[in-house]
Amino acid sequence: MARKLHKDICKNGVDKKRGCFVQAYGSKQMDASLLLLPLVGFLPVSDKRIKATVREIEKRLIAGGLVQRYETGTGVDGLPPGEGAFLACSFWLADNYTLMGRRREAMRLFGKLTRLANDVGLYAEEYDPEAKRMLGNFPQAFSHVALINTALNLMANSHKKKRSRPRAHR
């Protein structure tokens, strides 16, 4: 069953024109959760669809140097457009950079993210780069788990060119 689902997602979850994975079958929209595909071992970062997905996320979901969860202007969630950048998603992008051998970009993003922590090192769910403040649930476990995973991936890859599989994300 898992192989069948994998094949179906690889066939129907990709925008044929851009060659990237999308938020939902038939959609053109991007969703930052797609950054998890190589992190959980769905496909390697060397896969052309993963590379295209990262490029599209960079184009469409980065605001103020951080990653938005999804394209909020579509109204897909019934909420008004705009929200803060999701910190976990930004850490996931740093993980993808690390695994792609883009260490300098990974370190730059990781540094930016670590400077956002409050005075006792805590993170919220989101960050508003314009207002320069934390938003959403605070403290947020997902943000902290992502921080730890990214730190571990950066450490593990500090002496290696690339890893085909990252440390497991929990």
N, C-alpha and C positions, 0 to 999 in steps of 0.2 A: 504494500500500500504506500509506503514512504517513497519508493522509487516512482510510482505512478504520480503521486502528488508533485514530486520534484520535477518530473518531466512536464507536467501540466503547467506549473508555475513558470518554468523556463520557456514554455511555448506561449502562454497567454498573458503572463505578467510583464511582458517586455513591449515597449513602444518600438515598433518595427523601424520607423523612420530614424529615431534617435539612437536606437540600440541599447536603451537603458531600461531597467526595471521601473515600474510605476506604482502609484499608490494602490490601485485596484485594477482588475481586468477591464480593459476598454478605456481606462483613464489616461489622460496626458499629464496628470498632476504628479508632483514628487512628494515623498514622505520620508523624513529622516530615519524612520525605522528601517529603511532599506540599507542603511549603513551597517546593520547587524548581519546582513547576509554572509559576508566573509568572516565576521567575528564568531559566528556560531558554526562555521564550517559548511554552509550551504553551497558556496562556490569559493574558489580561491581568488585572492585579490588580482591575480594575473588574468582572470577571465575578462574578455573584452566588454561584456555587459556590466560587470562590476566597475570597471574603469569608467565606462560611459555614465553609469549611475552616479559615481562620485563627482564627475565633471558637471552633471546636471544639477546635483545638489549644491555644488559650489556656485553655480550660476543663479539658481532659483531660490535657495533657502538660506543663504548667508546674509545676515544683516548686522552691521556693526561688528563684523568679524566673528560672529557667533551663529550657530545653526538654529533656524526656526524648525519647529516640529513638522510642519507641513505648510502648504500654501493656504493661508487663512482667508484670502480674498475670494475664494470659491464659494464660501458659505456652506460647505459640505457638513459642517458640524452645527449649523444653525446659530452660530455666534457671530457677532460683528467682527470684521477684519481686524487683524493686529493683535499681537500678544508678545510677550517676551520670548527671548531665545531659550530653548530648553538646554540646560547645562549638560545633561547626560548625552544628548545628541551631539553636542560640540565635542565632548570627550570621545564619542564614537568616531567622529571624523578624524580626530588626532590618531586614534587606533588604526584607521584605514591608511592614513599617511605613513605611519610607522611600518605597517606591513607592506606598503607599496615601495618602501625604500625612500620615502620623502621625509627623512628624519628632521631636516631643518624646519620644514613646515609643521611637523608634528610637535617639535620642541617649542616653536613659536606659539602655536595654539595652546599647548599645555601651559606654558608660562603665562599667557593671557588669562587662562582659566584659573590658575592657582592664585593669581593676584586678585581675583574677584571674591575669594572667601572672606568672610567677616573676620573680626578681630580674634575670634576663637577657632577659626578654620572651618566654619560651617557654611553650607550652601543651601539655597532654596531650590525649588523646582525650576524656576526660570530667572532670567536676568534681563532687565531692560537696558540696552546699551545707550539709549538716548538719555533717559533719566538717571542712569548709573545707579540702579538699585535692584535689589532682589525682589522677585514676585512669586506668588503662588505658595504652595505648601512649604513650610519651614520648620525644622530642617527636613530635607528631602533625602531619604535613603538612596534612591536611584542615582542621584547626583554623586553621592559619596562612593557608592559601589563603582560607578563609572570612573571616578577619579582614581581609585585604587587599581582597577583593571588597566587603565591607561599608564599609570606609573609602572606597573609590573611589565606591561608590554614594552615600554620604552627601555626599562632596565634589561629585559631579556634580549632585546634587539640592539643593545649598545655595542656589542662585540661581533654582531653578525650582520651580513648584508641584508638578508630578508629571511623571514620565517614563512613557511607555506601555511602554517596554522597558528593562530594566536593562542594565548592562554584562554582557557574557557571563561566565558562571561557568565556570571551568575545573577 
